[in-house]
Amino acid sequence: MVTLSRWLLIIAGVLLIADSALIIADKPNPISGWPLPCPLTLIFLGAGLLLFGIGGRAFKKR
């Protein structure tokens, strides 16, 4: 679960950099009709954070 969360966080990081570059360049989102930052970026980021929190040591019994 932690491995999947790391991959989701890496993908979200790349997408956030791409979204930031598009915002700075004042270009629209390549997916027509979608805002910047892209909702897919926020979904990947949220899922990665949730899985990292659940799969981490915080909820494990010692």
TORMARTOR-827488 format. One record per residue (C-alpha): x, y, z; residue in three letters; residue number from 1. Coordinates in steps of 0.02 Angstrom, whole numbers, plus 50000, padded with zeros to 5 digits. Layout:
// TORMARTOR-827488
<vogu xx="X" yy="Y" zz="Z" aa="ALA" i="NUM"/>
...
END
This chain:
// TORMARTOR-827488
<vogu xx="50000" yy="50000" zz="50000" aa="MET" i="1"/>
<vogu xx="50144" yy="50117" zz="50039" aa="VAL" i="2"/>
<vogu xx="50222" yy="50078" zz="49870" aa="THR" i="3"/>
<vogu xx="50061" yy="50123" zz="49779" aa="LEU" i="4"/>
<vogu xx="50046" yy="50284" zz="49879" aa="SER" i="5"/>
<vogu xx="50224" yy="50332" zz="49831" aa="ARG" i="6"/>
<vogu xx="50186" yy="50304" zz="49647" aa="TRP" i="7"/>
<vogu xx="50027" yy="50408" zz="49660" aa="LEU" i="8"/>
<vogu xx="50124" yy="50547" zz="49746" aa="LEU" i="9"/>
<vogu xx="50258" yy="50544" zz="49611" aa="ILE" i="10"/>
<vogu xx="50127" yy="50554" zz="49473" aa="ILE" i="11"/>
<vogu xx="50038" yy="50695" zz="49565" aa="ALA" i="12"/>
<vogu xx="50202" yy="50789" zz="49585" aa="GLY" i="13"/>
<vogu xx="50238" yy="50779" zz="49399" aa="VAL" i="14"/>
<vogu xx="50061" yy="50834" zz="49357" aa="LEU" i="15"/>
<vogu xx="50073" yy="50980" zz="49481" aa="LEU" i="16"/>
<vogu xx="50233" yy="51039" zz="49397" aa="ILE" i="17"/>
<vogu xx="50148" yy="51028" zz="49227" aa="ALA" i="18"/>
<vogu xx="49994" yy="51121" zz="49291" aa="ASP" i="19"/>
<vogu xx="50104" yy="51256" zz="49367" aa="SER" i="20"/>
<vogu xx="50197" yy="51278" zz="49203" aa="ALA" i="21"/>
<vogu xx="50033" yy="51294" zz="49109" aa="LEU" i="22"/>
<vogu xx="49967" yy="51421" zz="49235" aa="ILE" i="23"/>
<vogu xx="50126" yy="51526" zz="49223" aa="ILE" i="24"/>
<vogu xx="50124" yy="51517" zz="49033" aa="ALA" i="25"/>
<vogu xx="49940" yy="51568" zz="49035" aa="ASP" i="26"/>
<vogu xx="49892" yy="51418" zz="48928" aa="LYS" i="27"/>
<vogu xx="49728" yy="51323" zz="48945" aa="PRO" i="28"/>
<vogu xx="49720" yy="51144" zz="49007" aa="ASN" i="29"/>
<vogu xx="49757" yy="51019" zz="48866" aa="PRO" i="30"/>
<vogu xx="49600" yy="50923" zz="48920" aa="ILE" i="31"/>
<vogu xx="49471" yy="51041" zz="48849" aa="SER" i="32"/>
<vogu xx="49345" yy="51109" zz="48971" aa="GLY" i="33"/>
<vogu xx="49443" yy="51063" zz="49127" aa="TRP" i="34"/>
<vogu xx="49513" yy="51195" zz="49245" aa="PRO" i="35"/>
<vogu xx="49690" yy="51214" zz="49306" aa="LEU" i="36"/>
<vogu xx="49748" yy="51135" zz="49419" aa="PRO" i="37"/>
<vogu xx="49675" yy="50979" zz="49341" aa="CYS" i="38"/>
<vogu xx="49555" yy="50880" zz="49452" aa="PRO" i="39"/>
<vogu xx="49650" yy="50720" zz="49409" aa="LEU" i="40"/>
<vogu xx="49804" yy="50795" zz="49490" aa="THR" i="41"/>
<vogu xx="49708" yy="50829" zz="49650" aa="LEU" i="42"/>
<vogu xx="49632" yy="50654" zz="49649" aa="ILE" i="43"/>
<vogu xx="49805" yy="50573" zz="49632" aa="PHE" i="44"/>
<vogu xx="49874" yy="50685" zz="49768" aa="LEU" i="45"/>
<vogu xx="49730" yy="50649" zz="49887" aa="GLY" i="46"/>
<vogu xx="49732" yy="50461" zz="49856" aa="ALA" i="47"/>
<vogu xx="49921" yy="50455" zz="49880" aa="GLY" i="48"/>
<vogu xx="49911" yy="50550" zz="50043" aa="LEU" i="49"/>
<vogu xx="49769" yy="50442" zz="50110" aa="LEU" i="50"/>
<vogu xx="49855" yy="50279" zz="50064" aa="LEU" i="51"/>
<vogu xx="50019" yy="50340" zz="50138" aa="PHE" i="52"/>
<vogu xx="49931" yy="50386" zz="50301" aa="GLY" i="53"/>
<vogu xx="49838" yy="50221" zz="50312" aa="ILE" i="54"/>
<vogu xx="49985" yy="50113" zz="50259" aa="GLY" i="55"/>
<vogu xx="50112" yy="50204" zz="50366" aa="GLY" i="56"/>
<vogu xx="50166" yy="50165" zz="50542" aa="ARG" i="57"/>
<vogu xx="50040" yy="50283" zz="50622" aa="ALA" i="58"/>
<vogu xx="49900" yy="50153" zz="50625" aa="PHE" i="59"/>
<vogu xx="50006" yy="49998" zz="50659" aa="LYS" i="60"/>
<vogu xx="50009" yy="49917" zz="50830" aa="LYS" i="61"/>
<vogu xx="50180" yy="49917" zz="50911" aa="ARG" i="62"/>
END
